[in-house]
């Protein structure tokens, strides 16, 4: 064996591994171009902290997003806390930072007979398609396969769910709490009845893979939670998801416990 050639190959592989780029991704909620505008600056700021290349990669569609995530292809992921919880549990990811505030939902109805969650059985129920967290929370309320709401999945975001509900396409639906309490006018809010509000969870979260050293994770947390340093890379993301934010929050890892169970056994592929 040519040991010199063998050593050269090994060293080359080690060098390429150390210097390989890091990948940031997020759900395909926008076009690749729009995604690059929101997440590209964040990738750049993460790369500056690491001293390595970090690139944003649009997943293309939800199926690819889930598959790539489960295969461990992403080093940084920004999404809802049930996905973050799954990565913490199964991929040894670390929650690095979360958007300020909490994430919760409301179940609302136009049917006066629906007074509690149990009354949703056999009723037409509007929500965004799984693996949307609000929809999964409702689906997890009904473990008996013969005692379920009749799900009507809506495209177009939370406003489309509200419109479908008030247009009579369903009798109840799930909305983000801020949309219900702050975005809807008093007149629109009066068109539906609040049935139930879900328990708050961490807000949308950025997690990092085990490829990151502990020192790198701490440095990233410090950068993202410092308003002066977070602004450059996160301004577009804040404008999209958290308009009043000036910095990220340090997450409490224990708050993600069991949220992965919203996905497992409920959403296709999980």
Residue, then its C-alpha position, 0 to 999 in steps of 0.5 A: x500500500x502507498x501509505x503516503x497516498x493513503x495519508x494524503x487522502x485521509x488528511x484531505x477528507x478531514x480537511x474537507x469535513x472541517x471546512x465544509x459549509x454549514x446549512x441553514x433551512x426553514x419551512x417552505x412557507x415562501x418562495x426560494x427568493x423570498x426565503x433567501x431574503x429572510x434567512x440569507x442575512x441570518x446565515x451570513x451572521x451565523x457564518x461570521x460568528x463561526x468563521x465558516x461558511x453558512x448557507x441558506x437552503x430552501x427545501x423546495x417542499x414540505x416532504x423534502x423538508x421533513x425528509x432532509x431534517x430526519x436525515x440530519x442534513x441541516x445544521x441550523x433550522x428555524x421553525x415551530x417548537x414541535x419540530x425543534x423538540x423532535x430534533x432535540x430528542x432524535x438528532x441531539x440538536x440544541x435550541x440556540x434562540x427563540x423569538x420573543x414571547x410564546x406560541x399558542x392557538x385558539x379554537x373558535x366556532x360558528x356553531x353555538x352547539x360547540x362549547x368544548x373541545x369534545x363537541x368537535x367530534x363529527x363536526x367540520x373543522x378547518x385548519x392548515x394542513x399537517x404538520x402545522x402545529x395548531x392542527x396537530x394540537x387539535x388532532x392530538x386531542x382525539x386519539x380515538x380514530x372513530x371519534x374525530x372532527x371532519x378535517x377540512x384543510x385550508x391553504x393560504x395561512x391563518x386568514x384563509x382558515x378564518x375566511x373558510x370558517x365564516x364562509x360556512x365551509x366548516x363549523x370550527x377552526x384553529x387560529x393563532x392567538x395573536x391573529x384572533x386577539x390582535x389582528x381581527x377587528x371587533x366585528x370579525x371577532x364577534x362572528x366566531x365564539x372562542x371555545x378553547x385556548x391552548x397552553x403556551x409553548x416556546x415561540x419559533x426556535x433556531x436549533x443547532x446540530x451536534x456539529x457545532x462545538x459548545x463554544x460555538x453554540x455559546x457564541x451564537x446565543x450571545x450574538x442573537x440575544x444582543x440587540x446591537x448584534x442581532x439586528x443585522x442578521x435578523x432584521x428581515x426575519x423579525x419583520x416577517x415573524x416578530x415585528x416588535x422584536x429587537x433580539x432573540x430570547x435564550x430558550x429553556x430546553x425543558x419547555x420543549x419536552x414532549x412537543x415532539x409527540x405532536x408529530x410522532x404518530x400523527x403527521x405523515x412520515x414522522 
